[in-house]
């Protein structure tokens, strides 16, 4: 017996959330910076951290994390250590 086609695709992209926005931004950043995109995003995160802009820091760290989880964890660890000293 033939099954009826699914009416709505699971990935219809109707609702986009913060994770989708972050992924799009990471892909645009990668398109601009190529293989150095994660390091460039980390530099942006560090600049924002030292300017005291927590929202920008979190955004750029999220882009770094999307591109390279290890690099993001290293950067976050270093920024937390800098914050404590």
C-alpha positions in Angstrom: 0.0 0.0 0.0 1.2 3.5 -0.8 1.6 5.9 2.1 0.3 9.4 1.9 3.0 12.0 1.5 3.9 14.1 4.5 2.1 17.4 4.3 4.8 19.5 6.1 8.5 18.9 5.8 10.4 18.7 9.1 12.9 21.3 7.8 10.5 23.7 6.2 12.5 26.7 7.7 9.3 28.5 8.6 10.6 29.6 12.0 14.2 30.6 12.5 15.6 31.0 15.9 18.8 32.2 17.5 20.7 29.1 16.5 19.7 29.6 12.9 20.8 33.2 13.0 24.1 32.2 14.5 24.7 29.5 11.9 24.0 31.9 9.0 26.3 34.5 10.5 29.0 31.8 10.9 28.6 30.7 7.3 28.8 34.3 6.1 31.9 34.8 8.3 33.5 31.6 6.8 32.7 32.8 3.3 34.5 36.0 4.0 37.5 34.7 5.9 37.9 31.1 4.7 39.9 28.7 6.8 41.0 31.5 9.1 37.4 32.3 10.0 37.4 30.7 13.5 40.5 32.6 14.5 39.1 35.9 13.1 35.9 35.3 15.1 38.0 34.6 18.2 39.8 37.9 17.7 36.5 39.7 17.5 35.3 38.0 20.7 38.5 39.0 22.5 38.2 42.6 21.3 34.6 42.7 22.5 35.6 41.2 25.9 38.3 43.8 26.5 35.9 46.6 25.5 33.4 45.3 28.1 30.8 44.4 25.5 29.4 41.2 26.8 26.7 40.8 24.2 29.2 41.1 21.3 31.6 38.8 23.1 28.9 36.1 23.4 27.9 36.6 19.8 31.5 36.2 18.5 32.3 33.4 20.8 29.1 31.6 19.5 30.4 32.1 15.9 33.8 30.8 17.0 32.1 27.8 18.7 30.1 27.1 15.5 33.3 27.0 13.5 35.7 25.4 16.0 34.6 24.2 19.4 38.1 23.6 20.7 39.2 27.1 19.8 36.1 28.6 21.4 36.6 26.6 24.6 40.2 27.8 24.8 39.3 31.4 24.2 36.5 31.3 26.8 38.8 29.7 29.3 41.4 32.5 28.7 38.8 35.2 29.0 37.5 33.8 32.2 41.0 33.7 33.6 41.6 37.3 32.5 38.4 38.3 34.2 39.5 36.8 37.5 42.8 38.6 37.5 
